[in-house]
């Protein structure tokens, strides 16, 4: 069995004695979305979360962690973060801002800590998946432990489905 190289996010969680599992998956450069990960892991869609970085008009950068197949509601995100309006940052800003690339952005271990908000649905589960900080590797972790570690709060962050 091949040893999985630890990411910075994993080392930070180790240092804080937060339990998690590293789950590797094959990367498809043409399909970096959550559906690929859901299919590979064979998990229910609601357990796989994506990490989005937004820019608010008042507070600057902040992070929303939402179910991978959902879309962030920018009005809800702005309100919970203390902004009048917000938008996702441009892809070219992701690496310099967070230290992570698209498809490998983790809520753990960004270049600097940003206010972080998890979609409240994460608390419906005993474990969820988030990126471990690189493409091809997920953290399987208790959502409450992760929320506590990053100092996040929970809120309704997604667009209501019709």
C-alpha positions as CSV (number, residue, x, y, z in Angstrom):
1,X,0.0,0.0,0.0
2,X,1.4,3.4,-1.1
3,X,1.9,5.9,1.7
4,X,-0.2,9.1,1.4
5,X,1.9,12.2,1.6
6,X,0.5,14.6,4.3
7,X,-0.5,18.0,3.2
8,X,0.0,21.2,5.2
9,X,-3.7,21.0,6.2
10,X,-3.2,17.5,7.5
11,X,-0.1,18.5,9.5
12,X,-2.0,21.4,11.1
13,X,-4.8,19.1,12.1
14,X,-2.2,16.6,13.5
15,X,-0.6,19.4,15.6
16,X,-4.0,20.3,17.0
17,X,-4.9,16.7,17.7
18,X,-8.0,16.8,15.4
19,X,-9.0,13.4,14.1
20,X,-9.4,13.0,10.4
21,X,-8.8,10.5,7.6
22,X,-6.9,11.3,4.3
23,X,-8.9,9.9,1.4
24,X,-7.1,9.8,-2.0
25,X,-9.0,9.8,-5.3
26,X,-7.9,9.8,-8.9
27,X,-7.9,13.3,-10.4
28,X,-9.6,14.1,-13.7
29,X,-8.2,17.5,-14.8
30,X,-11.3,17.9,-17.0
31,X,-13.7,17.3,-14.1
32,X,-12.6,19.2,-11.0
33,X,-16.1,19.5,-9.6
34,X,-17.7,17.7,-6.6
35,X,-19.7,15.2,-8.7
36,X,-16.5,13.4,-9.7
37,X,-15.5,13.1,-6.1
38,X,-19.0,12.0,-5.0
39,X,-19.0,9.3,-7.7
40,X,-15.5,8.0,-6.8
41,X,-16.1,8.0,-3.1
42,X,-19.6,6.5,-3.5
43,X,-20.9,8.9,-0.8
44,X,-24.1,10.8,-0.6
45,X,-23.8,14.2,-2.2
46,X,-24.5,16.2,0.9
47,X,-21.3,14.9,2.6
48,X,-18.9,16.4,0.0
49,X,-18.2,20.1,0.6
50,X,-16.3,22.7,-1.5
51,X,-14.4,25.6,-0.2
52,X,-15.2,29.0,-1.8
53,X,-13.3,32.3,-1.3
54,X,-15.3,35.5,-1.6
55,X,-14.6,39.2,-1.4
56,X,-16.9,41.4,0.6
57,X,-17.4,45.1,0.0
58,X,-16.7,45.9,3.7
59,X,-14.8,43.0,5.3
60,X,-12.6,41.8,2.5
61,X,-11.9,38.1,1.9
62,X,-14.0,35.4,3.6
63,X,-14.6,31.7,3.1
64,X,-17.8,29.7,2.6
65,X,-17.8,25.9,2.8
66,X,-20.9,24.5,1.1
67,X,-22.2,21.2,-0.3
68,X,-20.3,20.5,-3.5
69,X,-23.3,20.3,-5.7
70,X,-24.9,23.5,-4.3
71,X,-24.4,27.1,-5.3
72,X,-23.6,29.8,-2.8
73,X,-26.3,32.4,-2.3
74,X,-24.3,35.7,-2.5
75,X,-27.0,37.7,-0.6
76,X,-26.9,35.2,2.3
77,X,-23.1,35.1,2.3
78,X,-22.9,38.9,2.3
79,X,-25.3,39.2,5.2
80,X,-23.7,36.5,7.4
81,X,-20.2,38.1,6.8
82,X,-21.3,41.6,7.5
83,X,-21.2,42.9,3.9
84,X,-23.8,44.6,1.7
85,X,-22.5,42.6,-1.3
86,X,-19.9,40.1,-2.1
87,X,-18.7,38.0,-5.0
88,X,-16.4,35.0,-5.6
89,X,-12.8,36.0,-6.1
90,X,-11.3,35.5,-9.6
91,X,-9.6,32.2,-10.2
92,X,-6.2,33.9,-10.8
93,X,-6.5,35.4,-7.2
94,X,-7.0,32.0,-5.5
95,X,-3.4,30.8,-5.3
96,X,-1.9,34.2,-4.2
97,X,-4.7,34.8,-1.7
98,X,-5.0,31.3,-0.2
99,X,-1.9,29.3,-1.2
100,X,-4.3,26.8,-2.9
101,X,-5.4,26.0,-6.4
102,X,-8.8,25.3,-7.9
103,X,-9.9,21.8,-6.9
104,X,-7.5,21.8,-4.0
105,X,-8.7,24.6,-1.8
106,X,-9.0,23.6,1.9
107,X,-10.6,25.5,4.7
108,X,-7.6,24.5,6.7
109,X,-4.2,26.1,6.3
110,X,-4.7,29.1,4.0
111,X,-1.9,31.6,3.9
112,X,-3.8,33.6,6.5
113,X,-7.0,33.0,8.5
114,X,-10.1,34.4,6.9
115,X,-13.6,34.5,8.5
116,X,-15.1,31.2,7.6
117,X,-18.8,30.1,7.4
118,X,-20.0,26.5,6.9
119,X,-23.3,25.7,5.4
120,X,-25.5,24.6,8.3
121,X,-26.3,21.3,6.6
122,X,-22.8,20.0,7.5
123,X,-24.1,19.4,11.0
124,X,-26.5,16.8,9.7
125,X,-23.6,14.4,9.4
126,X,-21.1,12.7,11.7
127,X,-18.4,13.2,9.0
128,X,-18.0,15.3,5.9
129,X,-15.3,15.6,3.2
130,X,-13.4,18.7,2.3
131,X,-10.3,19.2,0.3
132,X,-7.1,18.3,2.1
133,X,-5.2,21.1,0.2
134,X,-4.4,19.4,-3.1
135,X,-6.2,17.8,-5.9
136,X,-6.7,14.1,-5.4
137,X,-6.9,14.2,-1.6
138,X,-9.9,14.7,0.7
139,X,-10.2,15.1,4.5
140,X,-12.9,12.9,6.0
141,X,-13.6,14.7,9.3
142,X,-16.2,15.4,11.9
143,X,-17.8,18.8,10.9
144,X,-18.0,20.0,14.5
145,X,-14.3,19.3,15.0
146,X,-13.4,21.2,11.7
147,X,-15.7,24.1,12.5
148,X,-14.1,24.4,16.0
149,X,-10.6,24.2,14.6
150,X,-11.0,26.9,11.9
151,X,-13.1,29.1,14.3
152,X,-16.0,29.1,11.9
153,X,-19.7,29.5,12.3
154,X,-22.6,27.9,10.5
155,X,-25.3,29.6,8.5
156,X,-27.7,28.9,5.6
157,X,-25.5,29.7,2.6
158,X,-27.0,28.1,-0.4
159,X,-29.5,29.0,-3.1
160,X,-32.9,27.4,-2.3
161,X,-33.8,24.8,-4.9
162,X,-37.1,25.4,-6.7
